């Protein structure tokens, strides 16, 4: 489960970087929220 979450985080980071480069701030805000949720889920998974 942790590996799957880590891979999702990697993908979201890549999407966020490209979105910021293109100047799409509204889309970047949505990605940042998803990144936060997945980071929290990974932290909880690793704490078990």
Backbone as numpy.savetxt, mean C-alpha at the origin, in Angstrom:
# Nx Ny Nz CAx CAy CAz Cx Cy Cz
0.42 -15.96 4.61 -0.41 -14.76 4.61 0.46 -13.51 4.61
1.52 -13.52 5.39 2.41 -12.37 5.46 3.06 -12.06 4.12
3.44 -13.10 3.39 4.07 -12.91 2.09 3.10 -12.26 1.11
1.85 -12.71 1.15 0.83 -12.14 0.26 0.63 -10.66 0.56
0.56 -10.31 1.84 0.39 -8.91 2.22 1.60 -8.08 1.81
2.78 -8.64 1.98 4.00 -7.93 1.58 4.01 -7.64 0.08
3.59 -8.62 -0.71 3.54 -8.43 -2.16 2.51 -7.37 -2.54
1.37 -7.36 -1.84 0.36 -6.33 -2.09 0.91 -4.95 -1.75
1.65 -4.85 -0.66 2.25 -3.57 -0.28 3.24 -3.10 -1.33
4.03 -4.01 -1.85 4.97 -3.65 -2.92 4.26 -3.08 -4.13
3.16 -3.72 -4.51 2.39 -3.27 -5.67 1.77 -1.90 -5.41
1.24 -1.71 -4.21 0.62 -0.43 -3.88 1.67 0.68 -3.86
2.86 0.39 -3.31 3.94 1.39 -3.32 4.29 1.79 -4.75
4.38 0.82 -5.64 4.70 1.12 -7.04 3.60 1.96 -7.68
2.35 1.58 -7.43 1.22 2.36 -7.97 1.23 3.78 -7.42
1.50 3.91 -6.12 1.53 5.23 -5.48 2.63 6.09 -6.08
3.80 5.53 -6.26 4.92 6.29 -6.84 4.58 6.79 -8.24
4.05 5.92 -9.07 3.73 6.34 -10.44 2.60 7.36 -10.45
1.65 7.21 -9.55 0.54 8.16 -9.47 1.03 9.54 -9.05
1.93 9.56 -8.07 2.48 10.85 -7.63 3.32 11.50 -8.72
4.06 10.71 -9.46 4.87 11.24 -10.56 3.98 11.89 -11.61
2.83 11.27 -11.86 1.90 11.81 -12.85 1.07 12.98 -12.32
1.17 13.25 -11.02 0.47 14.39 -10.44 -1.00 14.14 -10.16
-1.38 12.89 -10.04 -2.79 12.56 -9.76 -2.98 12.45 -8.25
-3.09 13.59 -7.59 -3.11 13.61 -6.13 -4.34 12.93 -5.53
-5.49 13.05 -6.16 -6.71 12.42 -5.63 -6.56 10.90 -5.65
-6.03 10.37 -6.74 -5.79 8.93 -6.82 -4.72 8.51 -5.82
-3.72 9.35 -5.61 -2.65 9.04 -4.67 -3.19 8.97 -3.25
-4.15 9.81 -2.91 -4.75 9.78 -1.58 -5.45 8.45 -1.34
-6.15 7.95 -2.35 -6.83 6.65 -2.23 -5.81 5.54 -2.04
-4.73 5.59 -2.81 -3.69 4.57 -2.68 -3.03 4.63 -1.31
-2.83 5.83 -0.78 -2.22 5.98 0.53 -3.10 5.35 1.61
-4.41 5.51 1.47 -5.33 4.88 2.42 -5.24 3.35 2.33
-5.20 2.83 1.12 -5.07 1.37 0.95 -3.75 0.88 1.52
-2.70 1.67 1.30 -1.38 1.31 1.82 -1.40 1.25 3.35
-2.07 2.22 3.97 -2.19 2.23 5.42 -2.92 1.00 5.94
-4.02 0.65 5.29 -4.79 -0.52 5.71 -3.98 -1.80 5.58
-3.29 -1.96 4.47 -2.50 -3.17 4.25 -1.31 -3.23 5.20
-0.70 -2.09 5.50 0.42 -2.04 6.43 -0.04 -2.47 7.82
-1.20 -1.99 8.22 -1.75 -2.37 9.52 -2.03 -3.86 9.56
-2.60 -4.40 8.49 -2.90 -5.84 8.43 -1.61 -6.66 8.50
-0.56 -6.21 7.82 0.72 -6.92 7.86 1.31 -6.86 9.26
1.25 -5.71 9.91 1.78 -5.59 11.28 1.04 -6.52 12.23
-0.28 -6.60 12.09 -1.06 -7.50 12.94 -0.70 -8.95 12.67
-0.49 -9.29 11.42 -0.14 -10.65 11.05 1.24 -11.02 11.61
2.17 -10.11 11.54 3.51 -10.39 12.04 3.56 -10.43 13.57
2.64 -9.75 14.22 2.61 -9.72 15.69 2.09 -11.04 16.28
1.45 -11.86 15.46 0.88 -13.12 15.96 1.95 -14.13 16.27
